[in-house]
């Protein structure tokens, strides 16, 4: 079902489970990398920073759920929300994996022997396409998962990203204060 959503099949959004345990399960893979990095920071002796990183990651992962639930309630789409946020989380995981792969390819090709500016330019353009896809996919999920209009989906995606950015900026400020 995730593969179908990633390809733009609106009907596949309805195939995601509609349960609280499924929502919690959809958060686990998104939390694993920040949790491991935070614990590594804690075990390296920077306990405050590591714990701050872990808490910020948890908060940032909950922003989409909180923002989308508030807007779904406002729009009278609360019954569709749980299935939407579960799909959203799995799509975010797929986007994260895609982003990591793109960074690895850019790093390997951009630094390799004989790499040319042309190849790097092509990879940068592909990366811009991936970023565009990263904006389109949550819009698509919001548009079809919550059954709203295109402008409402834009509002939802913008609110999610703004809220997540605010959490991450707060984490950065706390990190500067506590080293």
C-alpha positions, 0 to 999 in steps of 0.5 A, spaced: 500 500 500 505 504 501 508 503 494 501 505 491 501 511 495 508 513 493 506 513 486 500 517 487 494 512 488 489 516 492 485 509 493 491 506 497 491 511 502 484 508 505 488 501 505 492 504 511 490 501 518 485 506 522 488 504 529 492 507 535 497 501 535 498 502 528 499 509 529 504 508 534 508 503 530 508 508 524 512 512 529 517 507 531 522 507 525 522 515 524 524 515 531 530 510 531 535 514 528 534 520 532 534 516 538 540 512 536 544 518 535 541 522 541 543 515 545 550 516 542 551 523 544 549 521 551 554 515 552 559 520 549 558 524 555 554 530 553 548 527 557 544 534 556 545 535 549 543 528 548 537 528 552 535 534 548 536 531 542 532 525 543 526 530 546 526 534 540 526 528 536 520 526 539 516 533 539 518 534 532 515 527 530 509 529 534 508 535 530 505 532 524 500 528 528 498 534 533 497 539 527 493 535 522 489 532 528 487 540 529 486 541 522 482 535 521 477 536 527 476 544 524 474 541 517 470 536 520 474 530 517 476 527 524 474 520 522 479 520 516 485 523 520 488 517 524 488 513 517 491 519 514 497 520 519 499 513 519 500 514 511 503 520 512 508 517 517 510 511 513 511 516 507 515 520 511 520 514 512 520 513 505 522 520 504 527 520 509 530 513 506 530 517 499 533 523 502 539 519 505 540 515 499 541 521 495 546 524 500 550 518 499 550 518 492 552 526 492 557 524 496 560 518 492 559 521 486 561 529 488 568 527 491 570 521 487 575 521 482 574 524 475 567 527 477 565 533 473 561 539 474 556 536 469 555 530 473 554 534 480 549 539 476 545 533 474 545 530 481 543 537 484 537 537 479 535 530 481 535 532 488 531 538 487 526 533 484 526 529 490 525 535 494 519 537 490 516 530 491 517 531 498 513 537 498 508 534 493 507 527 497 504 530 504 500 535 500 497 529 496 496 525 502 493 531 505 488 532 499 486 525 498 487 522 506 483 528 509 478 529 503 480 536 503 481 541 497 488 543 494 489 549 498 487 546 505 492 541 503 497 546 502 495 549 509 496 543 512 503 541 509 505 548 511 503 548 518 506 541 519 513 544 516 512 550 520 511 547 526 516 542 525 521 547 524 519 551 530 521 545 534 527 544 531 529 551 532 528 551 539 532 545 540 538 549 536 537 554 541 537 550 547 543 546 544 547 553 544 545 554 551 547 548 554 553 546 549 
